[in-house]
Amino acid sequence: MSIQIPKQRRGLKNVYESMSEDVRSFFKDLPALIDSDFDLDIALAYVFFRIEKGQRQTLYVGARKLYRTESELTWRAIDLHDLTRTGFKELFKTIYSFPISQKSDKCLVDAQKIRDDLMHGRTVKDKGKREAITKAMYYAEEMNDLIQGKKDFCP
């Protein structure tokens, strides 16, 4: 899979528009952040806020649909869990009975490295921020496709 990273900020909107309706809806505030005068730091932070929220939602929906767990208890268990990057992958595999695809994982790992640099005060150029935002959107798209293809529902 070759992901084209936009050369300019406005190209992020084209990437956003190319995503499925589910992904666009999930990142619904991203176009306004791209169009704003805010630095791309804000858009990148937003995208990762949504990714992390989506990971918990993915675990919740999987547990509810696949195992018919009780709603409030399931959400409480997932919400209280200290969800690390590795922990998410392990729980995902436990709940869904298959691992996250290498393609999805690579998108997220690449984006996380850039995000980590930014959040730890390192200098990240706009090109890196555009790459991280783009790869985070592709990660969301790939995860939806993976689950839809194997379990016939989309979290």
N, CA, C and O atoms as a GROMACS GRO file, in nm:
protein
  620
    1MET      N    1   0.085  -0.117   0.000
    1MET     CA    2   0.000   0.000   0.000
    1MET      C    3   0.090   0.123   0.000
    1MET      O    4   0.178   0.138   0.084
    2SER      N    5   0.065   0.208  -0.093
    2SER     CA    6   0.140   0.333  -0.101
    2SER      C    7   0.044   0.448  -0.069
    2SER      O    8  -0.054   0.471  -0.138
    3ILE      N    9   0.076   0.517   0.037
    3ILE     CA   10  -0.007   0.630   0.079
    3ILE      C   11   0.058   0.758   0.032
    3ILE      O   12   0.175   0.784   0.061
    4GLN      N   13  -0.018   0.837  -0.041
    4GLN     CA   14   0.032   0.966  -0.088
    4GLN      C   15   0.012   1.069   0.023
    4GLN      O   16  -0.100   1.094   0.068
    5ILE      N   17   0.122   1.128   0.065
    5ILE     CA   18   0.116   1.232   0.168
    5ILE      C   19   0.100   1.366   0.098
    5ILE      O   20   0.180   1.400   0.010
    6PRO      N   21  -0.002   1.444   0.135
    6PRO     CA   22  -0.022   1.573   0.070
    6PRO      C   23   0.099   1.665   0.087
    6PRO      O   24   0.162   1.668   0.193
    7LYS      N   25   0.129   1.739  -0.017
    7LYS     CA   26   0.242   1.832  -0.013
    7LYS      C   27   0.206   1.964   0.055
    7LYS      O   28   0.294   2.040   0.096
    8GLN      N   29   0.075   1.989   0.065
    8GLN     CA   30   0.030   2.113   0.128
    8GLN      C   31  -0.084   2.081   0.224
    8GLN      O   32  -0.147   1.976   0.217
    9ARG      N   33  -0.108   2.174   0.313
    9ARG     CA   34  -0.211   2.159   0.415
    9ARG      C   35  -0.348   2.130   0.352
    9ARG      O   36  -0.421   2.042   0.398
   10ARG      N   37  -0.382   2.204   0.247
   10ARG     CA   38  -0.516   2.186   0.188
   10ARG      C   39  -0.534   2.046   0.128
   10ARG      O   40  -0.646   2.000   0.110
   11GLY      N   41  -0.423   1.979   0.096
   11GLY     CA   42  -0.431   1.843   0.045
   11GLY      C   43  -0.487   1.744   0.146
   11GLY      O   44  -0.538   1.639   0.109
   12LEU      N   45  -0.477   1.779   0.275
   12LEU     CA   46  -0.535   1.694   0.379
   12LEU      C   47  -0.686   1.683   0.362
   12LEU      O   48  -0.746   1.579   0.391
   13LYS      N   49  -0.748   1.791   0.314
   13LYS     CA   50  -0.894   1.786   0.292
   13LYS      C   51  -0.928   1.688   0.181
   13LYS      O   52  -1.031   1.621   0.186
   14ASN      N   53  -0.842   1.680   0.079
   14ASN     CA   54  -0.865   1.583  -0.028
   14ASN      C   55  -0.855   1.440   0.025
   14ASN      O   56  -0.934   1.353  -0.013
   15VAL      N   57  -0.759   1.416   0.112
   15VAL     CA   58  -0.747   1.284   0.175
   15VAL      C   59  -0.873   1.256   0.256
   15VAL      O   60  -0.931   1.148   0.246
   16TYR      N   61  -0.913   1.353   0.336
   16TYR     CA   62  -1.034   1.339   0.418
   16TYR      C   63  -1.155   1.307   0.330
   16TYR      O   64  -1.232   1.216   0.361
   17GLU      N   65  -1.172   1.380   0.221
   17GLU     CA   66  -1.286   1.358   0.132
   17GLU      C   67  -1.282   1.222   0.064
   17GLU      O   68  -1.386   1.171   0.023
   18SER      N   69  -1.164   1.163   0.050
   18SER     CA   70  -1.152   1.032  -0.015
   18SER      C   71  -1.188   0.917   0.079
   18SER      O   72  -1.202   0.803   0.035
   19MET      N   73  -1.202   0.946   0.206
   19MET     CA   74  -1.234   0.842   0.305
   19MET      C   75  -1.383   0.807   0.300
   19MET      O   76  -1.464   0.882   0.245
   20SER      N   77  -1.416   0.692   0.357
   20SER     CA   78  -1.556   0.648   0.363
   20SER      C   79  -1.637   0.745   0.449
   20SER      O   80  -1.582   0.824   0.526
   21GLU      N   81  -1.767   0.738   0.435
   21GLU     CA   82  -1.856   0.822   0.514
   21GLU      C   83  -1.835   0.798   0.664
   21GLU      O   84  -1.837   0.892   0.743
   22ASP      N   85  -1.813   0.672   0.703
   22ASP     CA   86  -1.790   0.640   0.844
   22ASP      C   87  -1.667   0.713   0.899
   22ASP      O   88  -1.672   0.770   1.008
   23VAL      N   89  -1.559   0.711   0.823
   23VAL     CA   90  -1.436   0.775   0.868
   23VAL      C   91  -1.452   0.927   0.868
   23VAL      O   92  -1.408   0.994   0.960
   24ARG      N   93  -1.516   0.981   0.764
   24ARG     CA   94  -1.539   1.126   0.762
   24ARG      C   95  -1.624   1.169   0.881
   24ARG      O   96  -1.598   1.271   0.944
   25SER      N   97  -1.725   1.091   0.912
   25SER     CA   98  -1.812   1.123   1.025
   25SER      C   99  -1.733   1.114   1.157
   25SER      O  100  -1.752   1.196   1.247
   26PHE      N  101  -1.646   1.016   1.166
   26PHE     CA  102  -1.566   0.998   1.287
   26PHE      C  103  -1.472   1.116   1.311
   26PHE      O  104  -1.452   1.157   1.425
   27PHE      N  105  -1.416   1.169   1.204
   27PHE     CA  106  -1.324   1.284   1.213
   27PHE      C  107  -1.395   1.412   1.168
   27PHE      O  108  -1.334   1.495   1.100
   28LYS      N  109  -1.520   1.428   1.204
   28LYS     CA  110  -1.605   1.535   1.149
   28LYS      C  111  -1.550   1.676   1.169
   28LYS      O  112  -1.579   1.765   1.089
   29ASP      N  113  -1.474   1.699   1.273
   29ASP     CA  114  -1.420   1.833   1.299
   29ASP      C  115  -1.286   1.860   1.231
   29ASP      O  116  -1.235   1.972   1.238
   30LEU      N  117  -1.230   1.760   1.166
   30LEU     CA  118  -1.098   1.777   1.105
   30LEU      C  119  -1.096   1.883   0.994
   30LEU      O  120  -1.002   1.962   0.991
   31PRO      N  121  -1.194   1.888   0.903
   31PRO     CA  122  -1.188   1.991   0.798
   31PRO      C  123  -1.181   2.133   0.854
   31PRO      O  124  -1.108   2.217   0.802
   32ALA      N  125  -1.256   2.160   0.960
   32ALA     CA  126  -1.253   2.294   1.020
   32ALA      C  127  -1.115   2.324   1.079
   32ALA      O  128  -1.067   2.437   1.072
   33LEU      N  129  -1.051   2.224   1.136
   33LEU     CA  130  -0.917   2.244   1.191
   33LEU      C  131  -0.814   2.265   1.080
   33LEU      O  132  -0.721   2.344   1.095
   34ILE      N  133  -0.832   2.195   0.970
   34ILE     CA  134  -0.741   2.212   0.856
   34ILE      C  135  -0.756   2.353   0.799
   34ILE      O  136  -0.656   2.417   0.764
   35ASP      N  137  -0.880   2.401   0.789
   35ASP     CA  138  -0.906   2.534   0.733
   35ASP      C  139  -0.872   2.648   0.828
   35ASP      O  140  -0.861   2.764   0.785
   36SER      N  141  -0.856   2.618   0.954
   36SER     CA  142  -0.836   2.723   1.054
   36SER      C  143  -0.694   2.779   1.048
   36SER      O  144  -0.608   2.730   0.975
   37ASP      N  145  -0.673   2.882   1.128
   37ASP     CA  146  -0.540   2.942   1.141
   37ASP      C  147  -0.455   2.868   1.244
   37ASP      O  148  -0.338   2.902   1.265
   38PHE      N  149  -0.514   2.768   1.310
   38PHE     CA  150  -0.438   2.691   1.409
   38PHE      C  151  -0.327   2.613   1.341
   38PHE      O  152  -0.338   2.574   1.225
   39ASP      N  153  -0.220   2.592   1.414
   39ASP     CA  154  -0.112   2.508   1.366
   39ASP      C  155  -0.165   2.365   1.348
   39ASP      O  156  -0.263   2.326   1.412
   40LEU      N  157  -0.102   2.289   1.262
   40LEU     CA  158  -0.143   2.150   1.241
   40LEU      C  159  -0.126   2.064   1.366
   40LEU      O  160  -0.178   1.952   1.373
   41ASP      N  161  -0.053   2.116   1.466
   41ASP     CA  162  -0.041   2.046   1.594
   41ASP      C  163  -0.180   2.014   1.650
   41ASP      O  164  -0.204   1.906   1.702
   42ILE      N  165  -0.270   2.111   1.637
   42ILE     CA  166  -0.405   2.096   1.692
   42ILE      C  167  -0.481   1.987   1.617
   42ILE      O  168  -0.549   1.905   1.679
   43ALA      N  169  -0.470   1.985   1.486
   43ALA     CA  170  -0.537   1.882   1.406
   43ALA      C  171  -0.480   1.745   1.438
   43ALA      O  172  -0.554   1.647   1.447
   44LEU      N  173  -0.349   1.737   1.456
   44LEU     CA  174  -0.286   1.609   1.489
   44LEU      C  175  -0.330   1.560   1.626
   44LEU      O  176  -0.359   1.441   1.644
   45ALA      N  177  -0.336   1.649   1.723
   45ALA     CA  178  -0.384   1.611   1.857
   45ALA      C  179  -0.529   1.563   1.850
   45ALA      O  180  -0.564   1.464   1.914
   46TYR      N  181  -0.612   1.633   1.774
   46TYR     CA  182  -0.752   1.594   1.757
   46TYR      C  183  -0.763   1.454   1.697
   46TYR      O  184  -0.840   1.371   1.745
   47VAL      N  185  -0.687   1.428   1.591
   47VAL     CA  186  -0.692   1.299   1.523
   47VAL      C  187  -0.656   1.187   1.621
   47VAL      O  188  -0.721   1.082   1.622
   48PHE      N  189  -0.555   1.208   1.703
   48PHE     CA  190  -0.518   1.103   1.799
   48PHE      C  191  -0.615   1.092   1.914
   48PHE      O  192  -0.634   0.983   1.968
   49PHE      N  193  -0.676   1.201   1.954
   49PHE     CA  194  -0.784   1.193   2.052
   49PHE      C  195  -0.895   1.102   1.998
   49PHE      O  196  -0.946   1.016   2.070
   50ARG      N  197  -0.931   1.122   1.872
   50ARG     CA  198  -1.036   1.042   1.811
   50ARG      C  199  -0.993   0.896   1.792
   50ARG      O  200  -1.072   0.804   1.813
   51ILE      N  201  -0.867   0.873   1.753
   51ILE     CA  202  -0.817   0.736   1.735
   51ILE      C  203  -0.827   0.660   1.868
   51ILE      O  204  -0.875   0.547   1.872
   52GLU      N  205  -0.780   0.722   1.975
   52GLU     CA  206  -0.782   0.653   2.104
   52GLU      C  207  -0.924   0.629   2.153
   52GLU      O  208  -0.954   0.525   2.212
   53LYS      N  209  -1.011   0.724   2.130
   53LYS     CA  210  -1.152   0.704   2.164
   53LYS      C  211  -1.211   0.591   2.079
   53LYS      O  212  -1.286   0.507   2.128
   54GLY      N  213  -1.176   0.590   1.951
   54GLY     CA  214  -1.224   0.487   1.860
   54GLY      C  215  -1.174   0.348   1.894
   54GLY      O  216  -1.245   0.250   1.873
   55GLN      N  217  -1.054   0.338   1.948
   55GLN     CA  218  -1.003   0.207   1.988
   55GLN      C  219  -1.087   0.150   2.101
   55GLN      O  220  -1.120   0.031   2.100
   56ARG      N  221  -1.122   0.231   2.198
   56ARG     CA  222  -1.209   0.183   2.306
   56ARG      C  223  -1.347   0.146   2.251
   56ARG      O  224  -1.405   0.045   2.291
   57GLN      N  225  -1.397   0.227   2.161
   57GLN     CA  226  -1.527   0.200   2.100
   57GLN      C  227  -1.523   0.068   2.022
   57GLN      O  228  -1.619  -0.009   2.026
   58THR      N  229  -1.414   0.043   1.952
   58THR     CA  230  -1.397  -0.080   1.876
   58THR      C  231  -1.401  -0.202   1.968
   58THR      O  232  -1.465  -0.302   1.936
   59LEU      N  233  -1.333  -0.194   2.080
   59LEU     CA  234  -1.335  -0.305   2.175
   59LEU      C  235  -1.474  -0.325   2.233
   59LEU      O  236  -1.521  -0.438   2.246
   60TYR      N  237  -1.539  -0.216   2.267
   60TYR     CA  238  -1.674  -0.222   2.324
   60TYR      C  239  -1.772  -0.286   2.226
   60TYR      O  240  -1.844  -0.379   2.261
   61VAL      N  241  -1.774  -0.235   2.104
   61VAL     CA  242  -1.869  -0.286   2.004
   61VAL      C  243  -1.841  -0.433   1.975
   61VAL      O  244  -1.934  -0.513   1.962
   62GLY      N  245  -1.714  -0.470   1.965
   62GLY     CA  246  -1.680  -0.610   1.941
   62GLY      C  247  -1.728  -0.700   2.053
   62GLY      O  248  -1.788  -0.805   2.026
   63ALA      N  249  -1.704  -0.661   2.177
   63ALA     CA  250  -1.748  -0.743   2.290
   63ALA      C  251  -1.900  -0.755   2.294
   63ALA      O  252  -1.955  -0.863   2.317
   64ARG      N  253  -1.968  -0.644   2.270
   64ARG     CA  254  -2.115  -0.646   2.273
   64ARG      C  255  -2.174  -0.732   2.162
   64ARG      O  256  -2.262  -0.815   2.186
   65LYS      N  257  -2.125  -0.713   2.039
   65LYS     CA  258  -2.182  -0.784   1.925
   65LYS      C  259  -2.142  -0.931   1.921
   65LYS      O  260  -2.225  -1.017   1.890
   66LEU      N  261  -2.018  -0.959   1.952
   66LEU     CA  262  -1.969  -1.096   1.938
   66LEU      C  263  -1.999  -1.184   2.059
   66LEU      O  264  -2.014  -1.305   2.045
   67TYR      N  265  -2.008  -1.125   2.176
   67TYR     CA  266  -2.026  -1.204   2.298
   67TYR      C  267  -2.152  -1.168   2.376
   67TYR      O  268  -2.179  -1.225   2.481
   68ARG      N  269  -2.228  -1.073   2.323
   68ARG     CA  270  -2.354  -1.030   2.385
   68ARG      C  271  -2.336  -0.994   2.533
   68ARG      O  272  -2.414  -1.034   2.619
   69THR      N  273  -2.232  -0.918   2.559
   69THR     CA  274  -2.205  -0.876   2.696
   69THR      C  275  -2.301  -0.765   2.738
   69THR      O  276  -2.363  -0.699   2.654
   70GLU      N  277  -2.311  -0.746   2.865
   70GLU     CA  278  -2.398  -0.642   2.919
   70GLU      C  279  -2.335  -0.505   2.893
   70GLU      O  280  -2.215  -0.486   2.913
   71SER      N  281  -2.416  -0.413   2.848
   71SER     CA  282  -2.370  -0.283   2.800
   71SER      C  283  -2.288  -0.205   2.902
   71SER      O  284  -2.172  -0.173   2.878
   72GLU      N  285  -2.348  -0.174   3.014
   72GLU     CA  286  -2.282  -0.088   3.112
   72GLU      C  287  -2.157  -0.153   3.170
   72GLU      O  288  -2.054  -0.086   3.188
   73LEU      N  289  -2.164  -0.280   3.199
   73LEU     CA  290  -2.049  -0.352   3.254
   73LEU      C  291  -1.934  -0.356   3.153
   73LEU      O  292  -1.817  -0.339   3.189
   74THR      N  293  -1.967  -0.378   3.027
   74THR     CA  294  -1.865  -0.383   2.922
   74THR      C  295  -1.797  -0.248   2.908
   74THR      O  296  -1.674  -0.240   2.903
   75TRP      N  297  -1.876  -0.143   2.901
   75TRP     CA  298  -1.816  -0.010   2.884
   75TRP      C  299  -1.729   0.025   3.006
   75TRP      O  300  -1.621   0.081   2.991
   76ARG      N  301  -1.777  -0.008   3.122
   76ARG     CA  302  -1.701   0.022   3.244
   76ARG      C  303  -1.567  -0.051   3.244
   76ARG      O  304  -1.464   0.007   3.278
   77ALA      N  305  -1.569  -0.177   3.206
   77ALA     CA  306  -1.445  -0.256   3.203
   77ALA      C  307  -1.346  -0.198   3.103
   77ALA      O  308  -1.226  -0.188   3.132
   78ILE      N  309  -1.394  -0.160   2.987
   78ILE     CA  310  -1.305  -0.105   2.883
   78ILE      C  311  -1.259   0.035   2.923
   78ILE      O  312  -1.143   0.070   2.903
   79ASP      N  313  -1.349   0.114   2.977
   79ASP     CA  314  -1.315   0.251   3.015
   79ASP      C  315  -1.213   0.256   3.128
   79ASP      O  316  -1.128   0.344   3.131
   80LEU      N  317  -1.220   0.162   3.220
   80LEU     CA  318  -1.128   0.161   3.334
   80LEU      C  319  -0.994   0.096   3.302
   80LEU      O  320  -0.897   0.112   3.376
   81HIS      N  321  -0.988   0.023   3.192
   81HIS     CA  322  -0.864  -0.046   3.154
   81HIS      C  323  -0.759   0.056   3.109
   81HIS      O  324  -0.788   0.145   3.030
   82ASP      N  325  -0.638   0.042   3.160
   82ASP     CA  326  -0.527   0.128   3.118
   82ASP      C  327  -0.480   0.076   2.982
   82ASP      O  328  -0.398  -0.016   2.975
   83LEU      N  329  -0.531   0.135   2.878
   83LEU     CA  330  -0.512   0.082   2.743
   83LEU      C  331  -0.382   0.134   2.682
   83LEU      O  332  -0.375   0.249   2.638
   84THR      N  333  -0.281   0.049   2.679
   84THR     CA  334  -0.155   0.083   2.614
   84THR      C  335  -0.164   0.044   2.466
   84THR      O  336  -0.262  -0.017   2.423
   85ARG      N  337  -0.064   0.081   2.391
   85ARG     CA  338  -0.062   0.046   2.248
   85ARG      C  339  -0.060  -0.105   2.230
   85ARG      O  340  -0.136  -0.160   2.150
   86THR      N  341   0.027  -0.172   2.305
   86THR     CA  342   0.034  -0.318   2.297
   86THR      C  343  -0.092  -0.380   2.355
   86THR      O  344  -0.144  -0.478   2.302
   87GLY      N  345  -0.141  -0.324   2.464
   87GLY     CA  346  -0.262  -0.375   2.527
   87GLY      C  347  -0.382  -0.370   2.436
   87GLY      O  348  -0.464  -0.462   2.436
   88PHE      N  349  -0.393  -0.264   2.356
   88PHE     CA  350  -0.504  -0.257   2.262
   88PHE      C  351  -0.496  -0.372   2.162
   88PHE      O  352  -0.597  -0.438   2.134
   89LYS      N  353  -0.378  -0.395   2.107
   89LYS     CA  354  -0.361  -0.502   2.008
   89LYS      C  355  -0.397  -0.638   2.068
   89LYS      O  356  -0.461  -0.720   2.003
   90GLU      N  357  -0.356  -0.661   2.192
   90GLU     CA  358  -0.386  -0.788   2.258
   90GLU      C  359  -0.535  -0.804   2.284
   90GLU      O  360  -0.592  -0.910   2.256
   91LEU      N  361  -0.598  -0.700   2.336
   91LEU     CA  362  -0.743  -0.707   2.361
   91LEU      C  363  -0.821  -0.720   2.232
   91LEU      O  364  -0.920  -0.794   2.225
   92PHE      N  365  -0.777  -0.649   2.128
   92PHE     CA  366  -0.843  -0.660   1.998
   92PHE      C  367  -0.841  -0.805   1.951
   92PHE      O  368  -0.944  -0.859   1.910
   93LYS      N  369  -0.724  -0.868   1.957
   93LYS     CA  370  -0.712  -1.007   1.911
   93LYS      C  371  -0.796  -1.100   1.998
   93LYS      O  372  -0.857  -1.194   1.946
   94THR      N  373  -0.800  -1.076   2.127
   94THR     CA  374  -0.881  -1.158   2.217
   94THR      C  375  -1.030  -1.145   2.183
   94THR      O  376  -1.101  -1.246   2.177
   95ILE      N  377  -1.076  -1.025   2.163
   95ILE     CA  378  -1.218  -1.003   2.136
   95ILE      C  379  -1.257  -1.047   1.995
   95ILE      O  380  -1.357  -1.116   1.978
   96TYR      N  381  -1.180  -1.009   1.896
   96TYR     CA  382  -1.218  -1.034   1.757
   96TYR      C  383  -1.166  -1.167   1.701
   96TYR      O  384  -1.210  -1.210   1.594
   97SER      N  385  -1.075  -1.232   1.771
   97SER     CA  386  -1.017  -1.361   1.728
   97SER      C  387  -0.930  -1.351   1.604
   97SER      O  388  -0.908  -1.452   1.537
   98PHE      N  389  -0.882  -1.234   1.573
   98PHE     CA  390  -0.782  -1.215   1.468
   98PHE      C  391  -0.704  -1.088   1.502
   98PHE      O  392  -0.756  -0.999   1.568
   99PRO      N  393  -0.580  -1.082   1.456
   99PRO     CA  394  -0.497  -0.965   1.489
   99PRO      C  395  -0.527  -0.846   1.398
   99PRO      O  396  -0.590  -0.859   1.294
  100ILE      N  397  -0.480  -0.732   1.441
  100ILE     CA  398  -0.483  -0.614   1.356
  100ILE      C  399  -0.391  -0.642   1.238
  100ILE      O  400  -0.284  -0.700   1.255
  101SER      N  401  -0.431  -0.602   1.120
  101SER     CA  402  -0.350  -0.629   1.002
  101SER      C  403  -0.218  -0.552   1.008
  101SER      O  404  -0.209  -0.446   1.071
  102GLN      N  405  -0.117  -0.606   0.941
  102GLN     CA  406   0.012  -0.538   0.937
  102GLN      C  407   0.000  -0.402   0.871
  102GLN      O  408   0.066  -0.306   0.910
  103LYS      N  409  -0.087  -0.395   0.770
  103LYS     CA  410  -0.108  -0.268   0.699
  103LYS      C  411  -0.164  -0.162   0.793
  103LYS      O  412  -0.116  -0.048   0.795
  104SER      N  413  -0.266  -0.199   0.870
  104SER     CA  414  -0.325  -0.105   0.967
  104SER      C  415  -0.223  -0.066   1.072
  104SER      O  416  -0.208   0.052   1.105
  105ASP      N  417  -0.154  -0.166   1.124
  105ASP     CA  418  -0.058  -0.141   1.230
  105ASP      C  419   0.053  -0.047   1.184
  105ASP      O  420   0.093   0.043   1.257
  106LYS      N  421   0.103  -0.067   1.063
  106LYS     CA  422   0.211   0.018   1.011
  106LYS      C  423   0.164   0.163   0.999
  106LYS      O  424   0.238   0.255   1.035
  107CYS      N  425   0.042   0.183   0.950
  107CYS     CA  426  -0.011   0.320   0.941
  107CYS      C  427  -0.009   0.387   1.078
  107CYS      O  428   0.035   0.501   1.092
  108LEU      N  429  -0.058   0.314   1.178
  108LEU     CA  430  -0.068   0.374   1.311
  108LEU      C  431   0.070   0.394   1.374
  108LEU      O  432   0.097   0.499   1.433
  109VAL      N  433   0.157   0.295   1.363
  109VAL     CA  434   0.290   0.306   1.423
  109VAL      C  435   0.366   0.425   1.364
  109VAL      O  436   0.430   0.501   1.437
  110ASP      N  437   0.360   0.441   1.233
  110ASP     CA  438   0.426   0.555   1.167
  110ASP      C  439   0.370   0.687   1.219
  110ASP      O  440   0.446   0.780   1.250
  111ALA      N  441   0.238   0.696   1.229
  111ALA     CA  442   0.175   0.819   1.277
  111ALA      C  443   0.206   0.844   1.424
  111ALA      O  444   0.227   0.958   1.465
  112GLN      N  445   0.210   0.737   1.504
  112GLN     CA  446   0.239   0.752   1.647
  112GLN      C  447   0.379   0.806   1.672
  112GLN      O  448   0.400   0.884   1.764
  113LYS      N  449   0.474   0.764   1.592
  113LYS     CA  450   0.612   0.812   1.610
  113LYS      C  451   0.616   0.965   1.594
  113LYS      O  452   0.680   1.034   1.673
  114ILE      N  453   0.548   1.014   1.493
  114ILE     CA  454   0.544   1.159   1.470
  114ILE      C  455   0.469   1.229   1.583
  114ILE      O  456   0.513   1.332   1.634
  115ARG      N  457   0.357   1.172   1.622
  115ARG     CA  458   0.277   1.227   1.732
  115ARG      C  459   0.360   1.232   1.859
  115ARG      O  460   0.359   1.332   1.930
  116ASP      N  461   0.432   1.124   1.888
  116ASP     CA  462   0.514   1.119   2.009
  116ASP      C  463   0.622   1.228   2.007
  116ASP      O  464   0.645   1.295   2.108
  117ASP      N  465   0.686   1.244   1.893
  117ASP     CA  466   0.788   1.349   1.882
  117ASP      C  467   0.727   1.485   1.915
  117ASP      O  468   0.784   1.562   1.991
  118LEU      N  469   0.612   1.513   1.857
  118LEU     CA  470   0.544   1.640   1.880
  118LEU      C  471   0.505   1.657   2.027
  118LEU      O  472   0.530   1.761   2.087
  119MET      N  473   0.444   1.555   2.084
  119MET     CA  474   0.396   1.564   2.221
  119MET      C  475   0.508   1.569   2.324
  119MET      O  476   0.486   1.611   2.438
  120HIS      N  477   0.628   1.528   2.285
  120HIS     CA  478   0.742   1.533   2.376
  120HIS      C  479   0.832   1.653   2.348
  120HIS      O  480   0.947   1.657   2.391
  121GLY      N  481   0.777   1.750   2.277
  121GLY     CA  482   0.844   1.878   2.259
  121GLY      C  483   0.949   1.883   2.150
  121GLY      O  484   1.021   1.982   2.138
  122ARG      N  485   0.957   1.778   2.070
  122ARG     CA  486   1.054   1.782   1.960
  122ARG      C  487   0.994   1.861   1.844
  122ARG      O  488   0.873   1.875   1.832
  123THR      N  489   1.081   1.912   1.760
  123THR     CA  490   1.036   1.987   1.642
  123THR      C  491   0.988   1.889   1.536
  123THR      O  492   1.058   1.796   1.498
  124VAL      N  493   0.866   1.911   1.490
  124VAL     CA  494   0.809   1.831   1.381
  124VAL      C  495   0.766   1.927   1.272
  124VAL      O  496   0.686   2.018   1.297
  125LYS      N  497   0.817   1.909   1.154
  125LYS     CA  498   0.781   1.995   1.042
  125LYS      C  499   0.639   1.963   0.996
  125LYS      O  500   0.586   1.856   1.025
  126ASP      N  501   0.579   2.058   0.924
  126ASP     CA  502   0.443   2.039   0.874
  126ASP      C  503   0.431   1.913   0.788
  126ASP      O  504   0.327   1.847   0.791
  127LYS      N  505   0.535   1.880   0.714
  127LYS     CA  506   0.532   1.759   0.632
  127LYS      C  507   0.507   1.636   0.720
  127LYS      O  508   0.427   1.549   0.685
  128GLY      N  509   0.574   1.628   0.833
  128GLY     CA  510   0.554   1.518   0.926
  128GLY      C  511   0.415   1.517   0.985
  128GLY      O  512   0.354   1.411   1.001
  129LYS      N  513   0.364   1.635   1.017
  129LYS     CA  514   0.229   1.644   1.072
  129LYS      C  515   0.126   1.599   0.968
  129LYS      O  516   0.031   1.528   1.001
  130ARG      N  517   0.147   1.641   0.842
  130ARG     CA  518   0.055   1.598   0.735
  130ARG      C  519   0.062   1.446   0.718
  130ARG      O  520  -0.040   1.380   0.696
  131GLU      N  521   0.182   1.391   0.729
  131GLU     CA  522   0.198   1.245   0.718
  131GLU      C  523   0.123   1.174   0.830
  131GLU      O  524   0.051   1.077   0.805
  132ALA      N  525   0.140   1.220   0.953
  132ALA     CA  526   0.074   1.156   1.067
  132ALA      C  527  -0.078   1.164   1.057
  132ALA      O  528  -0.147   1.065   1.084
  133ILE      N  529  -0.130   1.278   1.019
  133ILE     CA  530  -0.275   1.294   1.006
  133ILE      C  531  -0.327   1.204   0.895
  133ILE      O  532  -0.430   1.138   0.912
  134THR      N  533  -0.257   1.200   0.784
  134THR     CA  534  -0.298   1.115   0.671
  134THR      C  535  -0.297   0.968   0.712
  134THR      O  536  -0.393   0.896   0.687
  135LYS      N  537  -0.189   0.924   0.774
  135LYS     CA  538  -0.178   0.782   0.811
  135LYS      C  539  -0.279   0.744   0.919
  135LYS      O  540  -0.326   0.630   0.922
  136ALA      N  541  -0.312   0.837   1.007
  136ALA     CA  542  -0.415   0.809   1.107
  136ALA      C  543  -0.551   0.788   1.041
  136ALA      O  544  -0.627   0.700   1.082
  137MET      N  545  -0.581   0.868   0.939
  137MET     CA  546  -0.708   0.849   0.867
  137MET      C  547  -0.708   0.714   0.795
  137MET      O  548  -0.808   0.643   0.796
  138TYR      N  549  -0.596   0.679   0.732
  138TYR     CA  550  -0.588   0.549   0.664
  138TYR      C  551  -0.599   0.434   0.764
  138TYR      O  552  -0.659   0.331   0.734
  139TYR      N  553  -0.543   0.451   0.881
  139TYR     CA  554  -0.555   0.350   0.986
  139TYR      C  555  -0.703   0.327   1.019
  139TYR      O  556  -0.748   0.212   1.025
  140ALA      N  557  -0.777   0.434   1.039
  140ALA     CA  558  -0.920   0.421   1.071
  140ALA      C  559  -0.994   0.351   0.958
  140ALA      O  560  -1.079   0.265   0.983
  141GLU      N  561  -0.963   0.388   0.836
  141GLU     CA  562  -1.028   0.326   0.719
  141GLU      C  563  -0.994   0.176   0.712
  141GLU      O  564  -1.081   0.092   0.690
  142GLU      N  565  -0.867   0.144   0.731
  142GLU     CA  566  -0.822   0.004   0.725
  142GLU      C  567  -0.886  -0.079   0.836
  142GLU      O  568  -0.927  -0.193   0.813
  143MET      N  569  -0.895  -0.024   0.956
  143MET     CA  570  -0.957  -0.098   1.067
  143MET      C  571  -1.104  -0.126   1.039
  143MET      O  572  -1.152  -0.237   1.063
  144ASN      N  573  -1.175  -0.026   0.989
  144ASN     CA  574  -1.316  -0.048   0.953
  144ASN      C  575  -1.328  -0.157   0.848
  144ASN      O  576  -1.412  -0.246   0.859
  145ASP      N  577  -1.244  -0.149   0.744
  145ASP     CA  578  -1.248  -0.250   0.637
  145ASP      C  579  -1.216  -0.389   0.689
  145ASP      O  580  -1.280  -0.487   0.650
  146LEU      N  581  -1.118  -0.398   0.777
  146LEU     CA  582  -1.076  -0.527   0.833
  146LEU      C  583  -1.191  -0.591   0.911
  146LEU      O  584  -1.223  -0.708   0.889
  147ILE      N  585  -1.251  -0.516   1.000
  147ILE     CA  586  -1.359  -0.571   1.083
  147ILE      C  587  -1.482  -0.600   0.998
  147ILE      O  588  -1.546  -0.704   1.015
  148GLN      N  589  -1.515  -0.510   0.908
  148GLN     CA  590  -1.630  -0.531   0.819
  148GLN      C  591  -1.610  -0.658   0.736
  148GLN      O  592  -1.704  -0.736   0.719
  149GLY      N  593  -1.490  -0.678   0.686
  149GLY     CA  594  -1.462  -0.794   0.603
  149GLY      C  595  -1.465  -0.926   0.678
  149GLY      O  596  -1.503  -1.028   0.621
  150LYS      N  597  -1.425  -0.925   0.804
  150LYS     CA  598  -1.417  -1.050   0.880
  150LYS      C  599  -1.538  -1.075   0.970
  150LYS      O  600  -1.572  -1.190   0.997
  151LYS      N  601  -1.602  -0.970   1.016
  151LYS     CA  602  -1.712  -0.986   1.112
  151LYS      C  603  -1.844  -0.928   1.063
  151LYS      O  604  -1.947  -0.941   1.130
  152ASP      N  605  -1.843  -0.864   0.949
  152ASP     CA  606  -1.964  -0.811   0.886
  152ASP      C  607  -2.036  -0.704   0.968
  152ASP      O  608  -2.159  -0.693   0.965
  153PHE      N  609  -1.960  -0.626   1.040
  153PHE     CA  610  -2.014  -0.505   1.104
  153PHE      C  611  -1.900  -0.405   1.116
  153PHE      O  612  -1.782  -0.441   1.108
  154CYS      N  613  -1.937  -0.282   1.136
  154CYS     CA  614  -1.838  -0.175   1.145
  154CYS      C  615  -1.853  -0.106   1.280
  154CYS      O  616  -1.961  -0.057   1.314
  155PRO      N  617  -1.745  -0.103   1.359
  155PRO     CA  618  -1.757  -0.043   1.492
  155PRO      C  619  -1.772   0.107   1.484
  155PRO      O  620  -1.783   0.174   1.587
   0.00000   0.00000   0.00000
